[in-house]
Amino acid sequence: MIHKWLNRGKVTNILIPLIAVFLGILAGAIIMLFTGQNPIVGYGALISGVFGDIYYIGEMLRMMTPLILAGLAVAFAFRTGLFNIGVEGQLIVGWLASVTVGILVDAPMIIHLPLAILAGALAGALWGFIPGILKARFYVHEVIVTIMLNYVALHIANYLIRSYLLAPGERTERISATASLASPFLQALTDSSRLHYGFLIAILGCFILWFVLWKTTLGFELRAVGYNKHASDYAGMNVNRNIVLAMVISGSFAGVAGAMEGLGTYGYMSILAGFTGTGFDGIAVALLGANTSIGVVLAATLFAALKVGAPNMQSLAGVPPELVEIVIALIIFFVASSYLIRLVINRLQKEGK
């Protein structure tokens, strides 16, 4: 019976990330044992730090919001045959653009808030357009360009804040209330956490990715170009246009992720000493989520839970919070090593015949 179950391809695709998560957590437990920690107590403290209080659940959902959108940005690019390493930079420019509009524009909320979110999406799209056009016209690999643009985005954002938007505290002024995603209702519901309406936007983003990729002609063309650009060109598709468009859409998801931080979590943007890390975490979220909308939500839930629960591991169990980063890295490693997991599953299938 189990061998017939394993023979289903979709089941195997679901099993691989689950096994990767299990192996990552198991490896973390082994590390705890070697360092003199009790893994049961450690993981118990982690779970308590996530689900032991409604405040931490709210913080987990809040942290999931940019992770989901960053994961969608990477997943969309993957689905179209591109590797967008520049989500971090696209997120930063989206954050800055949304906060700038939130500060400088004076309009009713029904206009101001959508305009600020749109500004973030357009800034991210512009940052995605640059590697897209270089890839399409000059065959420059998008990985190299997006990595470099991350640093350009970081330093340009810091320069613009210092030169034009600086307020006491090494940050911008706070955005207007009409551009804020803050939700007193959700905050009261989660014991004054920073949960905001951006979470609903992230869930909507999952639906948009699914709909565009699988229910539209545009999505079919984008996926076809990703599978085989030569066959797509032979079929009459505009390969260069689709490459640019894929990076633009991917960048817009990342830009909205930045807008969620600027308009929802913080209400301003600080001068950054380094990368936020959310864009890079989005790569891991997309990989673990198998580049699907549902998978991205589940992977973002896991990563947000690990990050929110990490301080509790340290305070209650004496486990260094860095262990959570090790567990995340191991999960990514096992996902990247999915060939080995598939090899074991194939061996089980052969034994069952």
N, C-alpha and C positions, 0 to 999 in steps of 0.2 A: 504493500500500500504506500509506504513512504517513498519508494523508488518511483512509482507512478506520479506521485505528487511532485517529486523533484524534477521530473521530466518536463514539466510545464515551464516554458521560458520565462513567463511573467513572474512566476513564483520564485524562480532563481534570481531574477533582477531585484525582487524585494528582499530575498534572503541575504544577498551580499552586503548591503549597508547594515542590516541588523546584526549579521555576524561580525562586521567591522566594529560596530559599537560595542558588542559584547567583548571582543578581544581587546579593545582599547581599555574598557573598564577593568577587565581581568588583569591586564598588564599594569594598570594603575594600582590594583590591589597588591600585586606582587612587589611593586616598588615600595608600597607602604610597609609591607612585611619586612623587607630588607632594611628599611630605615627605622625599624622598631615601632611602627605605628600599627594600630588595629584597623584593618580595612573595613570591618563591619561598623565599628564606631565612626570611622571617617566618612563612609558613604551614608551612614545614618544621619550624621550631622549635615551632610550635603543636602539630603532630601528634606530634612527639617528646615534648613535654611531657604528652601524654595516653597514648600507647601505647609510649613508650620505656622505661617501668619499670612493673612490676606494682603498685607503690605508687600511682602516679597513676591506674591503672585502678580500683583500689579506691576512691580518693578521688572519681573520676568517678561510680562507682555510688552512693557515699554521697551525693553532691550531687544525683544524680538522684532519690533517694527522696522528699524533700519537694517537689521540682519536679513529679514525677508526680502526687502527691496534690493539690497546689495546682492543677495543670492539670485534673485530674478534677473538682475543685470548680467551676471556671469552666465546663468543658465540660458538666457536668450541668445547670447553670443555663441555659446557652445552648440546650441541647436542649429545655428546657421554656419557652423564650421569655423568659428573665430574664437580666439582666446583673449578675452578682455581682462588684462592684468591691471588696467587703469581705472578700475571702479573706485579706488581710494581717491584718486585725483578728481574724478567726476563727482564724487560725493562732496569733496571739499568745495569745489566751485559752485555746486548746487546749493550747499549750505550758505555760502557767502551771498550768492545772488538772491536767495529767498529772504535772508535777513536784511539785505540792502533795501529790497522793495518793502519789506515789513516796516522799516524805519522811515524811509523817505516819502512813501506814497501816503496820501491822506484820502481815504475812500471808505464807504460803508463796507462792513464785513462781507456781504454777499459778493462784492467786487474785489475787495482787498485780499482776502484769504486765497481765493482761487488764483488771483494774479501772482501772489507770492509763491504759491506752489508751482505755477506754470513757469515762473522765472527760474526756479531751481531745476525744473525739467529741461528747459531750454539751455541753461548753462551746461548741464551734464551732457545734453545732446551735442552741443558745440564741441565739448571736450572729446566726445566720441567721434565727431565728424572728422577731426584732424587725422587720427590714425586710419580712419575708414578711407578717406580720399587718398592718403599716401599708399595704402594697401592696394586700392583699386587702380590708381593711375601709374604708380611708380614701383609697385610690387615690394614695398617696404614692409617687413614683417610687423604685424600689429603688436606682438609681445614687446619688442624693443621700444617702439614708439610710446606705447602706453606706460611702460615702466618709467621712461624719462619724463613723460607728462605728469606723472604723480608728483615728482619733485618740483616741476614748474608750477603746478597748481598750488602746492603748499607755500612756496615762497612768494608767488604773486598775491595769494590771499593775505598772507601776513603783511606784505608791503602795502596793499590797499587799505587794510585796517589801520595800520600805523599812520598812513598818510592822510586818510580822508574820514575814517569812521571811529577813531580811537576815543574811548571814554575811560575814566578812572577804573583801574583793575585790569589793564591790558586786554580790553575787549571792546566790542561795539556797544552802542546804546541798546537798550531793550526795544524789541519790536512793539508796534502799537497793538493794543488789545484786539483791534479789528483784523489783525493778521495772525492771531494766535490760535493754535490747535488745542490749547490747554482746556481740560474738561473738569470743572468743579464737580460734576456728577460722578465721573469715573474716579476722580481723586477721593471723593467722600466714600465711594463704594469700596475702595481699596485702602482705606485707612491712611489717606494723605500721601499715596505714592505719586509718582510723576507720570502715570498712565494718561494718555491723551487720545484724541480722536484719530491721530495718525495711524493707530493700529487698524482701524477700519479701512483706511486708504491702502495699507499694505495688503490686506486681504483682497481688496478690489484689484490691486495690481496682479495678484495671482490669477484671478479670473481673466484679466486683460491678456496676460501672457498666454494662457491656455487658448483663449478665443482667437487671438491673432495668429498663433502658430498652427492651430489645428482646424480652424473653422473659416479661414479666409484664403482667397487666392494668393494674396500677398504672402501669407505664412507658408503656403505650399512652395512658392517660388524661393523664399528665403531658405527653407530647409533643403530644397533641391540643390540650390547653389552650394550649400554647405556640404552636401553629400558628394557632389561631383560637378564642379563648375564647368568642365569641358562639355559634359553631356547637357547641362543646362543651357550653355551657349548654343549648342547644336539644336536644341529644342526651341530656340528663339527668345530665350530669357535674357534680360539685360543684366549680365553678371556684375559689372562694375557698380551699377546703380544699387543692386541688392546688397552688395558688400558694404557700401557706404550707409545705406539705410539700416542695415542690421546693427552697425556700430552706433548709429545715431539713436536708435530705439533702446539699445542696451545702455548707452550713456544717460538717456532720459530717466530710466529706472534708477540709476545710481544717483542722479541729480535730485530726484524726489526723496531718496533715502537721506541725503544731506538736508533737504528742506524739512524733513520730519524732526531732525535734531535741532535745527534752528528755530522752527516755528512751534515745535511741540515740547521737546524735553528741556531746552535751555532758554529759548526766547532771545538769544543773542549768539554771537560767535566770538570766541577768544582767539588771541594770537596763539597759534599752535607751535609747541616746541618740537613736535614730531607728528607722524601720521596717527590718525585716530585708531587704525587697526580694523575698523568695521568693514572697509572695502576688501581687505585681505581675508577677513573672516568670511566674507561673502563667497569667496572662491571655495572654501571648505564646505560651506552650506550647500552650494550648488552641487559639488561633487558627491557629498553624502546623500543629498536629495535626488540624485540621478537626473538632475536637470528637469524635474517635473514640478508643477505648482504645489501639489500636495506634499511631495518630498521636500521641497524647500521649506514649507511651513513646519514640517516635523523636525527637520534638521535644525532650523532656527530655534525651535522650542528646546531641543536638547542643548544646544550651545548656550542659549540664554540661561537655562536652568543651571548649567555648570558654572557659568560666570557669576550668577547671582548667589548661588549656594557656596561658592568658594570661601568667602570670608567666614562663614559659619563653621566650615571645616577647621579653620585655623583657631577660632575662639573656643570651640567646644571639644575638638579632638586633637588640637595641636598639630594638625597637618598643614604644611606650607601651602598657601593658595597657588603657588607656581605648579603644584602637582596637577591642578585642573588643566593648565596649559599643556602639560605633558600628555595628559589623557586625550585632549583634543588633537594634539599632534599625532598621537598613536592611532587614533580613529582615522585621521586623514591618511596615514601611512597604510593602514589596512584596506581602506577604500581604494587607494592608488594601486595596491597590490591585489586587486580583485582577481587577477589572473590565477593566483595561487588558490583563492577560495573557489573559483570556478573549476580548477583542476581537481580539488577534493570532491566537489559536487558531481563532476563527471565520473570520477572514480566510483562513487556510490551508485551512480546510474548504471555503470557497466556491471557492477557486482550484482545489481538487481535483475539483470537480463538473464 
